[in-house]
Amino acid sequence: MKSPLITKKVFAWALYDWANSSFATTVMVVFFPLFFKQFLTPDQDATTSTFWLGIANGVSSFVLAIMAPWLGALADRGGKHLRFLAAFTAIGVIPTAMLAFVGVGDWQAAAVLFAIASLGFWGGLIFYDSMLVTVAPADRLDSVSGFGYAMGYLGGALLLTVNVLMFAKPALFGLASPEAAIRASFVSVAVWWTLFAIPLFKSYPRTAERAPVAAGSALREGFHELLRTFKDVRRYRPVILFLLAYWMYIDGVNTIMKMAVDYGLALGFPADSLISGILMIQFIGFPATLLFGALGDRISPLVGIFVGIGVYAAVTFYAVFMTTVAEFYVMAAAIGCVQGATQAMSRSYYGRLIPPERAGEFYGFYNMMGKFAAVLGPLLMAFTALLTGNSRMAILSVAVLFAGGAIVLVIAARATRGVTPPAGLPETSAG
C-alpha cells in the first residue's frame, strides 16, 4: 500500500513552490519582459531588447551555475538547507519589490535587479529540491515532486490572474495606469513569496540541522565535500549521463518559458493575448502535472520526461510558422500539458539516483547543469536574433537542445539498468 501523498510536511514543502512560482509567472515570464520592452526600452528595436533581456537572464544563471555545487555541499556539511533557502528567498524577494521603483527608462538598473532576483529564485531551488528526498516517502517520490510543481502552477496562476486584472483595469485597483499596475505587481509577488514561504520555515524538522560549523571550516569542508561528490558523479556513469541530458533539454524548457512573451511581442501579438496564453499554461499545468506524477509512481518518470521533450520539440517547430494569436493559444495549451511534468519527473528521477544524505551536494550539481543550460538557451536566442534580425530563427535554434537531450537520455536510461553504483551511492531501480 502506498504512503499518503499529502502530509503536513509535504504540504508545507509544496506550499513554497506555490510561493516562489509567483516570481516565475508574474515577473520572469510575463510582466518583466513586458515592462522591459514597452516601458524601459521603448526606443530600441525588438531584437536589441531581446538581446539585453537574454543577457540579464544568462548572467544570473551563469553566476549561480558556478556556485550551485559548492552551496549544496556547504548546506549538507552544516545541515542548514533551511537557512540557505531563507537567505536566497530574501535575495529574491527584496530586489523584486525594488523593481517597482525603477525610474522610467532606467533599464540598466532594472536588468541588474532582475538578475539578482533571478539569482535568489534559482538559488533557492538548490535547497528546496534537495528537501524532496526528506519530505517524500520512498514510494511517492514522483507524485510528491509532481504535487510540488502542481501547487506552483496553481499558486502562480492565481496571483498572475489578479495581476493581469490589475494591468487590464488599473482604475478598479486605484492605480493610475497599466505601468503602475505592473509596478504594483512586483510588490505583490514579493509579499506573496514571503507569506507562503513561512509554513515551510516553521514546519521543516529542525533535527535535519547538524552542529554549527565555523564559517572558515564550512568553506573549506564544503569544497572538500564538493570534490568528493564530483569524483562520485564521474564514477557513476548513469548520473553523469542524465545530468548531460538534463543540461540540454531543460535548457530548451527554461528558454521557452523565459522568452515566450518576448517572442510573441516580436511577432506583433497583443500583450493581453500573450498573458492569457501564459495563464492557460498555468491552469492546464496544475492537473497535468498531478497526473504525470501519479503515472511516474506507477510506471516510470522517464515516460513523462520523454513525452515532454517530444512535445517541446514539436512546439519549437510549430512556433516558427505561427502567425495568429489562436495559434499561440494552441502552443500554450501544449506546453501546459508537459512543462510541469518534464520538470517534476526530472527532479524525482534524479532523486532515485543519489544518496539522500548527500542530496544538497548532488542537487547542487543538478541545479548547476540547469543553470548552465539557462545560460546557453537565452544567449543562443539573443545572438541568433541579433545576427539574423529574425525572431523566428531565434526560436528555431532551441530545437537542437531538445534533440540532443533526448538522445543522451536514451543512453543514460540504458546505462542505468543493471549497473551497481560506486561506494557512497545507492542501488537504483530508476528505469
N, C-alpha and C positions, 0 to 999 in steps of 0.2 A: 504493500500500500504506500502510495506516495505521500510525502510530507505535505502539510498545508502550505499553500502559496503565500497567503497574506498573514504574517505575524506582525507584532508591534515593531520589531526591529527592521523587518523587511519594508514595512510601510514607511517608517521614518527615513530609511535609506532611499527609497524610491521618491519620497517627497522632495529630496534635494534635487533630483532630476526635474521635478515639477518647478522647482525654484529657479535653477540656473538656465533652464531652457528658455526662459523669458528673454535672456540676453541673445541666445541663438536666433530666436524668431524675430522679436521686435527690433533688436539693434543690428545684429550681424546680417541677417537675411533681408530684412525689409527696409527699416527706416534710416539706418546709417547710409547705405548706398544711395537712397533717395535724397537724404539730407546733403550728402557729399556732392552728388551730381547736380541737383537742381538749385540748391541754396548756397553752397560754398564754392562751387566751381562752375557757375552758370556760363561764364565766357569761354570755357575750354571746350574743345570738341569732344565727342563721346569716347573716342579711342584714347585720348590723353587722360581723361578722368578715370577710365578703366585701368590704365597703366598705373596711376598713383594709388588707386584702391587695391590693386593686386600687390603693389609694393608694401602697403600697410599690412595686408594680410600675411604676406610672405615673410616679412621681417620678424613679426611677433612669433610666427610659427618656428622660424629658424632659431631664435633665441631659446625658446622652450625645448626644442629638439636637442640642443646641446646640453641643457640642464636636466632633462627628464630622468635618465637612468640614475644619475647621481642623487637627485632628490628622492627617488624611490628607495634607493639603498640607504640613504640617511634616515628616512622615515622608518624603515624596517629596523635599523640599528637602535634607534631610540624608542620605537613603538609609538611614534607620535603622528600617525596618519591623520588623526582628527585635528590636531593643532596645525599641521601643514595645510589641511583643507580649509580651516578657518582663515589662515593667513592669505591664501590665494583667493578666497572669497572676497576678502577686503580689497585685494589688489584689483579684482574685477568690478566690485560694486562702486568704489569711490570715483574712478575716472568715468564710469558710465554716467553717474549723476553729474559730473563736471561737464560732460558733453552738452548739457542743457544751457550752459553759459558761454559757449564759444561764440566769439564775435562773428558778424556777417563777413564772409569772405576769408576768414582766418582758417583756411583748410589745412594748413600745416599743423596747427595746434590740435585740430580735430583728429587728424591722422595719427598723431602721437598718442592722444588719449585713447583712441580706438585700439591702437596696437597694444597699449598697456592693459586695457580692459580685456582684450582677447587673450593676453598672456595669463591673466587671472582666471579666465574661464577655462582655457585648455589646461593650465597647470593644475587646477583643482581636480580635473578628471583623473590625473595620475593616482591620487589618493582615494578618490571616490570609486574608481574602477577596482582598485585593489581590495576594497571592502567587500566586494561581491562574494569572494570565497569565504568570508567570515559570516556574513548575514544569511547566505543562501544554503539550505540543506543540499547535500551532495546530489540527491536525486531530483532537485528542482533548479539546477544551475541555469538552464536555458530559459525556463519560464520566469524566474526571478529577474534575470537580465532583461528579458522582454518586457516584464512589468515595469521596470525602471524606465526604459525608453518610452513605453506607452504613457506612463504618467507624465513624462517630459513633454510628449506631444500634446496631451490634453491641457496641461498647465500652460504651456507656451501658447497654445491656440486660444485659450480663454483670455489671457491678458492681451494677446495680439488683437483679438476681436474688439476689446474695449479701446485699444489704441487706434485701431482703424476707424471706429466710430468717432473718436476724438478728432482724427485727421479729416474725416469726411464732413463732420458737422461741428466744428470747433465752438461755435456760439452756444451750443447746448451745454458745453462744459465750462462756459465762461472764459473761453480762450479767444484771442484776437484774430488768429489766422491759422492756416494749416501748418505753417512753420512753427508757430507757438505750440501747436499740438504735438509736433514731432519732438520738440524740446521737452515738453511735459512727459512724453512717453519715455524718454531716457530716465527721468526721475522715477517714474512708476516702476520701471524694471529694477532699479536699484533697491527700491522698497520691497518689491515682491521677492526678489532674490534673497534679501536679508531675512525677511519674515518667515519664509517657508524653509529656510535652512536651519532654523532654530531647533525643530524636533530632532534632527539627526545629531546636532551638537549636544543636546540634552540626554538622548537615549542611548547613544553608541556606548558599548561597555567600556568603562574606564580600565578594566583589568587588561585590556589589549595593550595599554601603555606600559613600558618597562621602566626600570630605574632610570633616573635622569642621567644624561651623558653630557659631560663638559663640551662646550662649543668647539674647542680645538680638537678634542678627541673625536667628537662626532664627525668633523670634517675629514680627519684622517681615516677613521674607520669606515666612513661612508665610501671613500674612494677604494679602500681595500675590499669592501663588500661588492662594489661595482666591478672590480677586476675579477673577483671570483665568479660573479654571475656571468660576466662576459665569456669566461672560459667554459662555464657550463653550457651556455647557449651555443657556443661554437661546437661543442662536442655532441650536442643533441640535434641531429640533422632536421627532424620534423619541426622543431621550434624555429630554427633559423629560416627554413623554407617558408613556413607560414608567415613569419614576420616580413619576409621579402614580398610574398604575395599580397599581404595586407598593405604594405607600403605603397604598392601600385594601385590596387583597386580602391582603397579608401581615399587615396588622393583624388580620384575622379569624383567620388561621392562628396567629399568636402568642397571641391572646387565648384561643382554644380550647385551645391547648397549656398555657397557664399556669393556666387556670381550670377545666379539666375535672374534676380531683379535687374541687375546692371545690364545683362544681355537683353532682357525684354525691353528695357528703356532704349537701348541702342537700336532695336528694331522698330522703335516708334510706338510701342504699345502703351496705352494709358496707365498711369501709376495705380489707379484704383483697381483696374483689372488684374494687374500683376499681384497686388496684395490679396485679392480674392483667390487667386491661384495658390498662393502660399498658405492661406487659411485652409484650402482644400487639402493640401498635403498634410497639414497638422491633424485635421479631424479624421481623415482617412487613415493616417498613420496610427492612431490610437488603437482601433480594433485589429488592424492588420498586424501590428507588432505583437499584440497579445496572442493572436492566432499562430504566428510563426514561433513564438516562444513555446507554446504548447506542443507544436509539431517537433521542435528541437528536442524536447524531453522524450518524446515517443519514437522519433526516427533518428535524426542526426542534425546538428546545427549546420553541417556542411550543405545540406539541401537548401536551406534558406539563403546561405551565402551565394551559392551558385545561381539560384533564381534571381537574387538581387543584382548580381553582376550582369546577367543576361538582359534584364530589363533596362538597366542603366546604359548598357552598350546600345541597345535599340533606341533609347531615348536620345542619346547623343546624335545619332544619325538623323533621327526624326527632327531634332531641333534645327538642323542645318536648313531644312526646307520649310520651316514653319513661317507662315505669313499672316495668320489671323489670331485673334485673341482666343477664339474657340479651340484652335489647335494648341494654344498654350495651356488651356484648361485640361485637355486630354493628356498632355505631357505631365501636368501637375498631379493628375489622378494616378497615373502610372508610377510616378516617383513616390507618392504617398503610400502605395501598396508595399513598397520594398525598402524605403530608406531606413526606417527604424529596424526592420528585420535584419538588414545587412549589418548594421552597427551592433545590434544586440547579440546576434548569433556569432559575430566575430569575437566579441568580448567573452562570451561564455565558452566558445570553442577553445580559445586561448587559455581560459581558466582551467580547462581539463588537462592541459599540457604542463602545468607549472606546479611547484610546491607551494601550498597555501602559506606556510610560514615565511616565505620569501616573496610574497605577492607584490609588495611595493617595488622591489627591485625589478621583477620580471614585467610588471605592468609599466614600470619606467621605460623599459626597452620597447614595450608595446606602444606606449604613447610617443616615444621618440620616433618610431617609424611613422606613426600617424602624422606627427608634426613635420617631419622631413617631407612627407608626402604633401602636406599642406603648403610647403614652400614651393614645390615643383609645379603643382597644378595652377595656382593663380598666376605665377610668373610665366608659365607656358602660355596661358591665355593672354596675359598682358603683352608679352613681346610678340606673339602672333598677331594680335590686334594692331599693335604699333607698326609692325613691319609690313603687314598686308593691307592695313586700313579697312579690314573686313571682319566684322564681329562674328559672322557665320563660320569663317575659317578658324577663328579662335575657339569656338565651342567644339568644332570637329577635332581639334588637336587633343582633346581629352580622351577620345576613344581608344587611343593606343594604351592608355593606362589600364582600362578595363580588360583589354585583350591580354596584356602581359600578366596581369594579376590572376586571371582565370587559368592561364597555362601553368604558372608556378604553383597555384593552389592545387591543381590536379596532381602535380609531382609531390607536393607536401602531403596530401592525403594518402597517396600510395606509400610514401616513406614512413608514415605513422604506423601502419599495420605491421604487427609482428616485431616491432623494434623495442628493445629494452633500453630505457633511458639511462644515462650515466648516473653515478652516485650523486645523491642530493636532489634528484628529480624523480617524480612519482611514475609508477606504471600508468599507462594511459589506454583508454579504450575510446578515444575521441572519434574514431572514424565511423 
